């Protein structure tokens, strides 16, 4: 089984946010799932894409916050 991991830098580039933002999100338990292996934080592409999809909002729907 091969699992391709993304570095924090790569994840920040995909999400178009600073690495500091990813760190803040992890502290607040927000954002895509990640792995903590030793002192390294790693992401996978699929959970990032799923999280991005979960952020979709419909401007016509009054019940979304």
C-alpha positions in Angstrom: 0.0 0.0 0.0 1.5 3.3 -1.1 0.3 6.5 0.6 1.4 9.8 -0.8 1.8 12.4 1.8 1.9 16.2 1.3 4.1 18.5 3.4 2.6 21.4 5.2 4.1 23.6 2.5 2.4 21.6 -0.3 -0.9 21.6 1.6 -0.8 25.4 2.1 -0.1 25.9 -1.6 -3.1 23.7 -2.6 -5.4 25.6 -0.1 -3.9 29.0 -1.0 -3.2 29.8 2.6 -0.1 30.5 4.6 1.5 27.7 6.7 0.8 29.8 9.7 -2.9 29.6 8.8 -2.7 25.8 8.7 -1.1 25.8 12.1 -3.9 28.0 13.5 -6.5 25.8 12.0 -5.0 22.7 13.6 -4.9 24.5 17.0 -8.6 25.4 16.6 -9.5 21.9 15.3 -10.5 23.3 11.9 -9.4 22.4 8.4 -8.6 19.2 6.6 -7.5 16.1 8.4 -3.8 15.6 8.9 -1.3 13.2 10.3 1.3 13.9 13.0 4.3 11.6 12.6 7.0 12.5 15.1 7.3 16.3 14.8 6.1 16.3 11.2 2.7 17.3 10.1 1.5 15.6 6.9 -1.6 15.8 4.7 -3.1 13.7 2.0 -4.7 15.0 -1.1 -8.0 13.2 -0.9 -9.0 14.6 2.6 -7.9 18.1 1.5 -10.2 17.8 -1.6 -13.1 16.5 0.6 -12.6 19.4 3.1 -12.6 21.9 0.2 -15.9 20.4 -1.0 -17.4 20.6 2.4 -16.8 24.4 2.4 -19.1 25.0 -0.5 -21.9 27.5 0.3 -25.0 28.4 -1.7 -25.5 32.2 -1.6 -29.2 31.5 -2.3 -29.7 29.5 0.9 -30.5 31.6 3.9 -29.8 28.8 6.4 -26.1 28.5 5.9 -23.6 30.3 8.2 
